[in-house]
Amino acid sequence: MEGSQTLHDFKIPLTSRKDRKTLWTPAISHRTQSYPGTPGTRSAGSATSFFFPAAAVPEELVRLRNRVQPLKDENKVLKEENKVLSAALGEAKMQGAELQSAKADLARVQKSLGIALCSNENYASQVGELQGLVASSRGRVRSLEDEVTSSRSWVRSLEDEVTFLRGELVVAVEERLCDEVILGGREEEIAALRTDLAKLEAERAALGNKLEETERSILIEHKRGFLKAARQARLLAPGSDFSAMHVEKVIRFGKLVKEDDVEESSSENAFVISGTQQEELVRLRNRVQPLKDENKVLKEENKVLSAALGEAKMQGAELQSAKADLARVQKSLGIALCSNENYASQVGELQGLVASSRGRVRSLEDEVTSSRSWVRSLEDEVTFLRGELVVAVEERLCDEVILGGREEEIAALRTDLAKLEAERAALGNKLEETERSILIEHKRGFLKAARQARLLAPGSDFSAMHVEKVIRFGKLVKEDDVEESSSENAFV
């Protein structure tokens, strides 16, 4: 409707279910009941306050204030739409009588058109049958003429094909010999690739086993480094108690604790609002609900009126369609009568064409019969030569299939070989990194034990401790200065 506003012109902010739930949650209610006074409140002098999540109530108050005026405006617009829809519905009902009259006129004209079309169909059927006979006769004449021409050209093509097939047979035999030579070379290449592949698989397996052993030794080296530092600490501080030292302990806040006992914590925040804001919140809620109920009723009434007005408008459109159909049917009736006259003249012409075409067909059929016997004799000779060529081609195709399989096998073996080489290189790199990490874990274990020793014996001097030193005859010496003789065992 022009000049009026609809419900879609207003964008009313609605409070989501999630927002309403944040006003009072079970967790907040449980927290506030621990105070004296009304459940969910806390008395402080003469003022009353409520506990809510941070910034929940101020946002709810602003939303409720912003909703009241839009609801009033929406109520006014809905009432105006109700009046306009009622008036338009009355005007639309007046078009019903005119629609019935137009339908009656249309039915009469359609009946007349049906009679004319039935007559046209009869004529069209006769014309169609005659045209079909003429077309089939002409097609038969053309096909027979084409068959005579093709028979003559077919003889020439068969002679050319015999020459061609003999040449192809010679070529197929020569190519088969070449394929056999190539196939022998591929067999040798496959054998060499399989040998290389087996060698690489053995090397990869050896590297994998070595890598597993190295990875298992990482944890052992960590403990060995810890034990080395513990032995050096006992040597440098013989009177200290190092019984609390352990490889699975770490230093937290000046104490030795297990690594699994370290935990994290978090804190909570609460927000308090005044009782005045709570009263205003309740008042705005009571004001919004009646406006929502009234707008809901008006929307339902407008939906009913809109549906009735839509049906009335459909009747108006149907009236215009009926008038247009009436004009079209009248025009079609005139065209149908004119077509009847044209069909009658076409029937006579087509009957003459059918008779002349049948005579031409008979003469061409006789000529075609004589040509077919000559073609059959040549086809027998071509069939024999084709059979010989097929045998030769099939044998060559078998060789090509075998050769193709060998090519695919070679490609697969090369792919596997490249993959194994890449895996071997990756295992080699990983093995190098693992071997380096063994030394790092040894040093980490040593440093962990050194920190624990300093914690348990703060007054002792551990400056002489070093990861590259060992105990020999009650003294710390570098490992490079010790000759290889025997191994040392320690117990903590």
C-alpha positions as CSV (number, residue, x, y, z in Angstrom):
1,M,0.0,0.0,0.0
2,E,1.3,3.4,-0.9
3,G,1.8,6.0,1.8
4,S,1.4,3.6,4.7
5,Q,3.9,1.7,6.8
6,T,4.0,-2.1,7.2
7,L,5.3,-4.3,9.9
8,H,8.5,-4.8,7.9
9,D,9.3,-1.0,8.2
10,F,10.0,-1.5,11.9
11,K,13.1,-3.2,13.2
12,I,12.3,-4.1,16.8
13,P,15.2,-5.4,19.0
14,L,14.1,-8.7,20.6
15,T,15.7,-10.2,23.7
16,S,17.0,-13.7,23.0
17,R,16.3,-16.6,25.2
18,K,20.0,-16.7,26.1
19,D,19.8,-13.0,27.3
20,R,16.8,-13.7,29.5
21,K,18.5,-16.6,31.1
22,T,21.5,-14.5,32.2
23,L,19.3,-12.3,34.4
24,W,19.1,-15.0,37.1
25,T,21.1,-18.2,36.8
26,P,21.1,-21.2,39.3
27,A,24.8,-20.5,40.1
28,I,24.1,-16.9,41.1
29,S,21.0,-17.9,43.1
30,H,23.0,-20.5,45.0
31,R,25.8,-17.9,45.7
32,T,23.4,-15.2,47.0
33,Q,21.4,-17.5,49.4
34,S,24.4,-17.7,51.7
35,Y,23.6,-14.1,52.9
36,P,20.9,-13.2,55.4
37,G,17.7,-11.7,54.3
38,T,15.6,-12.4,51.2
39,P,16.9,-15.3,49.0
40,G,19.0,-13.9,46.2
41,T,19.5,-10.6,48.1
42,R,22.0,-9.1,50.6
43,S,21.0,-6.4,53.1
44,A,23.5,-3.7,53.8
45,G,21.9,-0.9,56.0
46,S,18.7,0.3,54.3
47,A,19.7,-0.6,50.7
48,T,19.0,-3.9,49.0
49,S,21.2,-5.3,46.2
50,F,21.1,-8.3,43.9
51,F,23.8,-10.5,42.4
52,F,23.9,-10.8,38.6
53,P,26.5,-11.6,36.0
54,A,28.7,-8.6,34.9
55,A,26.9,-6.0,32.8
56,A,23.7,-8.3,32.3
57,V,21.1,-6.1,33.9
58,P,22.1,-2.7,32.4
59,E,22.0,-4.2,29.0
60,E,18.6,-5.8,29.7
61,L,17.2,-2.4,30.9
62,V,18.4,-0.6,27.8
63,R,16.9,-3.3,25.6
64,L,13.5,-3.1,27.3
65,R,13.4,0.7,27.1
66,N,14.2,0.6,23.4
67,R,11.3,-2.0,22.8
68,V,8.4,0.0,24.2
69,Q,8.1,2.7,21.6
70,P,8.6,0.5,18.6
71,L,5.8,-1.8,19.9
72,K,3.4,1.2,20.1
73,D,4.3,2.3,16.6
74,E,3.8,-1.2,15.3
75,N,0.4,-1.4,17.0
76,K,-0.7,1.8,15.2
77,V,0.5,0.6,11.8
78,L,-1.3,-2.8,12.2
79,K,-4.6,-1.0,12.9
80,E,-4.3,1.2,9.7
81,E,-3.5,-1.9,7.6
82,N,-6.6,-3.6,9.0
83,K,-8.9,-0.8,7.8
84,V,-7.3,-0.6,4.3
85,L,-7.6,-4.4,3.8
86,S,-11.3,-4.4,4.8
87,A,-12.0,-1.7,2.2
88,A,-10.1,-3.4,-0.6
89,L,-11.8,-6.7,0.1
90,G,-15.3,-5.1,-0.5
91,E,-14.2,-3.7,-3.9
92,A,-12.8,-7.0,-5.0
93,K,-16.0,-8.9,-4.4
94,M,-17.9,-6.9,-7.1
95,Q,-15.8,-8.5,-9.9
96,G,-17.3,-11.9,-9.3
97,A,-20.5,-11.4,-11.4
98,E,-18.5,-10.1,-14.4
99,L,-16.2,-13.1,-14.1
100,Q,-19.1,-15.6,-14.4
101,S,-20.4,-13.9,-17.6
102,A,-17.0,-14.0,-19.2
103,K,-16.7,-17.7,-18.5
104,A,-20.0,-18.5,-20.1
105,D,-19.0,-16.6,-23.4
106,L,-15.7,-18.4,-23.4
107,A,-17.4,-21.8,-23.1
108,R,-19.6,-21.2,-26.1
109,V,-16.7,-20.0,-28.3
110,Q,-14.6,-23.0,-27.2
111,K,-17.3,-25.4,-28.2
112,S,-17.4,-23.9,-31.7
113,L,-13.6,-24.0,-31.9
114,G,-13.6,-27.7,-30.9
115,I,-15.9,-28.6,-33.8
116,A,-13.6,-26.7,-36.3
117,L,-10.5,-28.3,-34.9
118,C,-12.1,-31.8,-35.2
119,S,-12.7,-31.1,-38.9
120,N,-9.1,-29.9,-39.2
121,E,-7.8,-33.0,-37.6
122,N,-9.6,-35.2,-40.1
123,Y,-8.1,-33.3,-43.0
124,A,-4.7,-33.2,-41.3
125,S,-4.8,-37.0,-40.8
126,Q,-5.5,-37.5,-44.5
127,V,-2.8,-35.1,-45.6
128,G,-0.4,-36.6,-43.1
129,E,-1.0,-40.1,-44.5
130,L,-0.5,-39.0,-48.0
131,Q,2.6,-37.0,-47.2
132,G,4.0,-40.0,-45.4
133,L,3.4,-42.2,-48.5
134,V,5.0,-39.5,-50.7
135,A,8.0,-39.1,-48.3
136,S,8.5,-42.9,-48.0
137,S,8.3,-43.3,-51.7
138,R,10.9,-40.5,-52.3
139,G,13.0,-41.9,-49.5
140,R,12.9,-45.4,-51.0
141,V,13.9,-43.9,-54.4
142,R,16.8,-42.1,-52.9
143,S,17.9,-45.1,-50.9
144,L,17.9,-47.3,-54.0
145,E,19.8,-44.8,-56.0
146,D,22.3,-44.4,-53.2
147,E,22.6,-48.2,-53.0
148,V,23.4,-48.5,-56.7
149,T,26.0,-45.8,-56.4
150,S,27.5,-47.3,-53.2
151,S,27.7,-50.8,-54.8
152,R,29.8,-49.4,-57.6
153,S,32.1,-47.5,-55.2
154,W,32.1,-50.5,-52.8
155,V,33.7,-52.7,-55.5
156,R,36.5,-50.1,-55.9
157,S,37.0,-49.8,-52.2
158,L,37.2,-53.5,-51.7
159,E,40.0,-53.8,-54.2
160,D,41.9,-51.0,-52.5
161,E,41.3,-52.7,-49.1
162,V,42.8,-56.0,-50.4
163,T,46.0,-54.1,-51.2
164,F,46.0,-52.3,-47.9
165,L,45.4,-55.4,-45.8
166,R,48.4,-57.2,-47.5
167,G,50.7,-54.3,-46.6
168,E,49.4,-54.1,-43.0
169,L,50.0,-57.8,-42.6
170,V,53.7,-57.4,-43.5
171,V,54.0,-54.4,-41.2
172,A,52.4,-56.3,-38.3
173,V,54.9,-59.2,-38.6
174,E,57.9,-56.8,-38.6
175,E,56.6,-54.9,-35.6
176,R,56.1,-58.1,-33.7
177,L,59.7,-59.0,-34.1
178,C,60.8,-55.6,-32.8
179,D,58.5,-56.0,-29.8
180,E,60.1,-59.3,-28.9
181,V,63.6,-57.7,-28.9
182,I,62.3,-54.8,-26.7
183,L,60.6,-57.3,-24.3
184,G,63.8,-59.2,-23.7
185,G,65.6,-55.9,-22.7
186,R,62.7,-55.1,-20.3
187,E,63.0,-58.5,-18.6
188,E,66.7,-57.8,-17.9
189,E,65.9,-54.3,-16.5
190,I,63.2,-55.7,-14.2
191,A,65.6,-58.3,-12.8
192,A,68.2,-55.6,-12.0
193,L,65.6,-53.3,-10.4
194,R,64.3,-56.2,-8.2
195,T,67.9,-56.8,-7.0
196,D,68.3,-53.1,-6.1
197,L,64.9,-53.1,-4.4
198,A,65.7,-56.1,-2.2
199,K,69.1,-54.5,-1.2
200,L,67.4,-51.2,-0.3
201,E,64.7,-53.0,1.8
202,A,67.4,-54.8,3.8
203,E,69.2,-51.5,4.4
204,R,66.0,-49.8,5.4
205,A,65.1,-52.6,7.8
206,A,68.6,-52.4,9.4
207,L,68.3,-48.6,9.8
208,G,64.8,-49.0,11.4
209,N,66.1,-51.5,13.9
210,K,69.0,-49.3,14.8
211,L,66.6,-46.3,15.2
212,E,64.4,-48.2,17.6
213,E,67.4,-49.2,19.7
214,T,68.6,-45.6,19.7
215,E,65.1,-44.2,20.7
216,R,65.0,-46.6,23.6
217,S,68.4,-45.5,24.8
218,I,67.3,-41.8,25.1
219,L,65.5,-42.4,28.4
220,I,68.4,-44.6,29.6
221,E,70.9,-41.8,28.9
222,H,68.7,-39.3,30.8
223,K,68.9,-41.5,33.8
224,R,72.6,-42.2,33.3
225,G,73.3,-38.4,33.3
226,F,71.2,-38.0,36.5
227,L,73.2,-40.8,38.2
228,K,76.5,-39.4,37.1
229,A,75.7,-36.0,38.7
230,A,74.4,-37.7,41.8
231,R,77.7,-39.6,42.2
232,Q,79.7,-36.4,41.7
233,A,77.5,-34.6,44.3
234,R,78.1,-37.3,46.9
235,L,81.8,-37.1,46.2
236,L,81.9,-33.3,46.6
237,A,79.6,-33.2,49.6
238,P,80.0,-36.5,51.5
239,G,78.2,-35.4,54.6
240,S,75.0,-34.3,52.9
241,D,71.8,-36.3,52.6
242,F,70.8,-36.8,49.0
243,S,68.2,-39.5,49.6
244,A,65.4,-37.2,48.3
245,M,66.9,-36.9,44.9
246,H,64.9,-38.7,42.2
247,V,65.0,-38.6,38.4
248,E,61.1,-38.0,38.2
249,K,61.2,-35.0,40.6
250,V,61.5,-31.3,39.7
251,I,62.1,-28.1,41.8
252,R,58.9,-26.0,42.5
253,F,59.0,-23.0,44.8
254,G,62.2,-24.3,46.5
255,K,61.0,-27.8,47.0
256,L,61.3,-31.2,45.3
257,V,58.0,-32.4,44.0
258,K,56.8,-35.0,41.5
259,E,56.2,-33.7,38.0
260,D,52.5,-35.0,38.0
261,D,51.6,-32.9,41.2
262,V,51.9,-29.5,39.5
263,E,48.4,-28.0,38.9
264,E,46.9,-24.7,37.8
265,S,44.1,-22.7,39.3
266,S,41.6,-20.0,38.3
267,S,39.4,-17.3,40.0
268,E,35.8,-16.1,39.7
269,N,34.3,-12.5,39.6
270,A,30.9,-11.4,40.7
271,F,28.8,-8.3,40.0
272,V,26.3,-6.6,42.3
273,I,23.5,-4.4,41.2
274,S,21.1,-2.2,43.3
275,G,17.5,-2.9,44.1
276,T,16.3,0.2,42.2
277,Q,17.5,-1.2,38.9
278,Q,15.8,-4.5,39.7
279,E,12.4,-2.7,40.2
280,E,12.8,-0.8,36.9
281,L,13.6,-4.0,35.1
282,V,10.4,-5.7,36.4
283,R,8.3,-2.6,35.5
284,L,9.6,-2.6,31.9
285,R,8.9,-6.3,31.5
286,N,5.2,-5.9,32.7
287,R,4.8,-3.0,30.2
288,V,6.2,-4.8,27.1
289,Q,4.1,-8.0,27.4
290,P,0.6,-6.4,26.9
291,L,1.9,-4.6,23.8
292,K,3.3,-7.8,22.4
293,D,-0.1,-9.6,23.0
294,E,-2.1,-6.9,21.3
295,N,0.3,-6.8,18.3
296,K,0.0,-10.5,18.0
297,V,-3.8,-10.4,17.8
298,L,-3.7,-7.6,15.2
299,K,-1.2,-9.6,13.1
300,E,-3.5,-12.6,13.1
301,E,-6.5,-10.4,11.9
302,N,-4.3,-8.8,9.2
303,K,-3.2,-12.3,8.0
304,V,-6.9,-13.4,7.6
305,L,-7.8,-10.1,5.8
306,S,-4.7,-10.4,3.5
307,A,-5.7,-14.0,2.6
308,A,-9.3,-13.0,1.7
309,L,-8.0,-10.0,-0.3
310,G,-5.5,-12.3,-2.1
311,E,-8.3,-14.6,-3.2
312,A,-10.4,-11.6,-4.4
313,K,-7.4,-10.3,-6.4
314,M,-7.0,-13.8,-7.9
315,Q,-10.6,-13.5,-9.2
316,G,-9.8,-10.2,-10.8
317,A,-6.7,-11.7,-12.5
318,E,-8.9,-14.7,-13.6
319,L,-11.4,-12.3,-15.2
320,Q,-8.7,-10.6,-17.2
321,S,-7.4,-14.0,-18.2
322,A,-10.9,-15.2,-19.3
323,K,-11.3,-12.1,-21.6
324,A,-7.9,-12.7,-23.1
325,D,-8.7,-16.4,-23.7
326,L,-12.0,-15.5,-25.3
327,A,-10.2,-13.2,-27.8
328,R,-7.6,-15.8,-28.6
329,V,-10.3,-18.6,-29.1
330,Q,-12.2,-16.4,-31.5
331,K,-9.1,-15.7,-33.5
332,S,-8.2,-19.4,-33.5
333,L,-11.7,-20.3,-34.9
334,G,-11.1,-18.2,-38.0
335,I,-7.7,-19.7,-38.6
336,A,-9.2,-23.2,-38.3
337,L,-11.9,-22.6,-40.9
338,C,-9.3,-21.2,-43.4
339,S,-7.1,-24.3,-42.8
340,N,-9.9,-26.6,-43.8
341,E,-9.9,-25.2,-47.3
342,N,-6.1,-25.5,-47.7
343,Y,-6.2,-29.1,-46.6
344,A,-8.7,-30.1,-49.2
345,S,-6.6,-28.8,-52.1
346,Q,-3.5,-30.6,-50.7
347,V,-5.1,-34.0,-50.7
348,G,-5.6,-34.1,-54.5
349,E,-2.0,-33.1,-55.2
350,L,-0.5,-35.7,-52.9
351,Q,-2.5,-38.5,-54.4
352,G,-0.9,-37.9,-57.8
353,L,2.6,-37.8,-56.4
354,V,2.2,-41.2,-54.7
355,A,1.3,-42.9,-57.9
356,S,4.4,-41.6,-59.8
357,S,6.8,-42.5,-57.0
358,R,5.7,-46.1,-56.9
359,G,6.7,-46.7,-60.6
360,R,10.2,-45.2,-60.0
361,V,10.7,-47.5,-57.0
362,R,10.0,-50.7,-59.0
363,S,12.6,-49.9,-61.7
364,L,15.3,-49.1,-59.1
365,E,14.7,-52.3,-57.2
366,D,15.5,-54.4,-60.3
367,E,18.8,-52.6,-60.8
368,V,19.8,-53.0,-57.1
369,T,19.2,-56.8,-57.2
370,S,21.7,-57.2,-60.1
371,S,24.4,-55.1,-58.3
372,R,24.2,-57.0,-55.0
373,S,25.4,-60.3,-56.5
374,W,28.6,-58.7,-57.8
375,V,29.3,-57.1,-54.4
376,R,28.9,-60.4,-52.5
377,S,31.6,-62.1,-54.6
378,L,34.1,-59.3,-53.7
379,E,33.2,-59.3,-50.0
380,D,34.1,-63.0,-49.7
381,E,37.6,-62.3,-50.9
382,V,37.9,-59.3,-48.5
383,T,36.7,-61.4,-45.6
384,F,39.4,-64.0,-46.1
385,L,42.1,-61.3,-46.1
386,R,40.7,-59.6,-43.0
387,G,40.8,-62.9,-41.1
388,E,44.5,-63.2,-41.9
389,L,45.2,-59.7,-40.8
390,V,43.2,-60.1,-37.6
391,V,45.3,-63.1,-36.6
392,A,48.5,-61.1,-37.2
393,V,47.2,-58.1,-35.3
394,E,46.0,-60.2,-32.3
395,E,49.4,-61.7,-32.0
396,R,51.1,-58.3,-32.1
397,L,48.5,-57.0,-29.5
398,C,49.4,-59.8,-27.2
399,D,53.1,-58.8,-27.5
400,E,52.2,-55.2,-26.8
401,V,50.1,-56.1,-23.8
402,I,53.0,-58.1,-22.3
403,L,55.4,-55.3,-23.1
404,G,53.0,-52.8,-21.5
405,G,52.8,-54.9,-18.4
406,R,56.6,-55.0,-18.3
407,E,56.7,-51.2,-18.7
408,E,54.3,-50.8,-15.8
409,E,56.2,-53.2,-13.7
410,I,59.4,-51.3,-14.4
411,A,57.7,-48.0,-13.5
412,A,56.3,-49.5,-10.3
413,L,59.7,-50.9,-9.3
414,R,61.4,-47.6,-10.0
415,T,58.7,-45.8,-7.9
416,D,59.3,-48.3,-5.1
417,L,63.0,-47.9,-5.4
418,A,62.8,-44.1,-5.2
419,K,60.4,-44.5,-2.2
420,L,62.8,-46.8,-0.4
421,E,65.7,-44.5,-1.1
422,A,63.7,-41.6,0.4
423,E,62.7,-43.7,3.4
424,R,66.3,-44.8,3.9
425,A,67.5,-41.2,3.8
426,A,64.7,-40.1,6.2
427,L,65.7,-42.9,8.6
428,G,69.3,-41.9,8.4
429,N,68.5,-38.3,9.2
430,K,66.2,-39.4,12.0
431,L,68.9,-41.7,13.4
432,E,71.4,-38.8,13.4
433,E,68.9,-36.6,15.2
434,T,68.2,-39.4,17.7
435,E,71.9,-39.9,18.4
436,R,72.3,-36.2,19.0
437,S,69.3,-36.2,21.3
438,I,70.9,-39.0,23.4
439,L,73.7,-36.6,24.4
440,I,71.2,-33.9,25.1
441,E,69.1,-36.1,27.3
442,H,72.3,-37.2,29.1
443,K,73.1,-33.5,29.8
444,R,69.5,-32.8,30.9
445,G,69.6,-35.6,33.4
446,F,73.0,-34.4,34.7
447,L,71.7,-30.8,35.1
448,K,68.5,-32.0,36.9
449,A,70.5,-34.0,39.4
450,A,72.9,-31.0,39.9
451,R,70.0,-28.6,40.7
452,Q,68.5,-31.1,43.2
453,A,72.0,-31.5,44.8
454,R,72.3,-27.7,45.2
455,L,68.9,-27.6,46.8
456,L,69.6,-30.4,49.2
457,A,73.2,-29.2,50.1
458,P,73.1,-25.4,49.7
459,G,76.4,-24.8,51.5
460,S,78.4,-27.2,49.4
461,D,80.6,-26.3,46.5
462,F,79.6,-28.1,43.3
463,S,81.5,-26.0,40.9
464,A,83.8,-29.0,40.0
465,M,80.8,-31.0,38.7
466,H,80.8,-31.4,34.9
467,V,79.0,-33.7,32.5
468,E,82.2,-34.8,30.8
469,K,83.9,-35.9,34.1
470,V,83.9,-39.3,35.8
471,I,85.0,-40.5,39.2
472,R,88.3,-42.4,39.2
473,F,90.0,-43.5,42.5
474,G,87.9,-41.0,44.5
475,K,88.6,-38.0,42.2
476,L,86.8,-36.2,39.3
477,V,88.7,-36.5,36.1
478,K,87.8,-35.8,32.4
479,E,86.6,-38.8,30.4
480,D,89.3,-38.1,27.7
481,D,92.0,-38.7,30.3
482,V,90.8,-42.1,31.2
483,E,92.1,-45.1,29.2
484,E,89.7,-47.7,28.0
485,S,90.0,-50.6,30.3
486,S,86.8,-51.7,32.1
487,S,83.2,-50.5,32.7
488,E,81.9,-49.0,35.9
489,N,78.5,-49.8,37.6
490,A,76.8,-47.5,40.1
491,F,73.8,-47.9,42.4
492,V,71.7,-45.2,44.0
